[in-house]
Amino acid sequence: MKHLLLDMWHFLFGGQQLTSQDRIALQIAAKYGLTKEYKTARRQNRRPLEALEEWDLVKEEDRKLFYD
């Protein structure tokens, strides 16, 4: 339910709709205190993995989460 409300907020007010990959990437970025930087990279049209790789945050076990 929480994700649905967030998606509706972004859709109605001009933000990008969150995908399942965005949610995973945001959790990873949050571990390192880089959510603001992640969101900035996404606004610059980088894909979720690209946005994380910019700071070398993607470990192999994290990368698998994106393809499950």
Secondary structure, DSSP 8 states (H G I E B T S, - for coil): -HHHHHHHHHHHTT-----HHHHHHHHHHHHTT-HHHHHHHHHTT--HHHHHHTTT---HHHHHHTT-
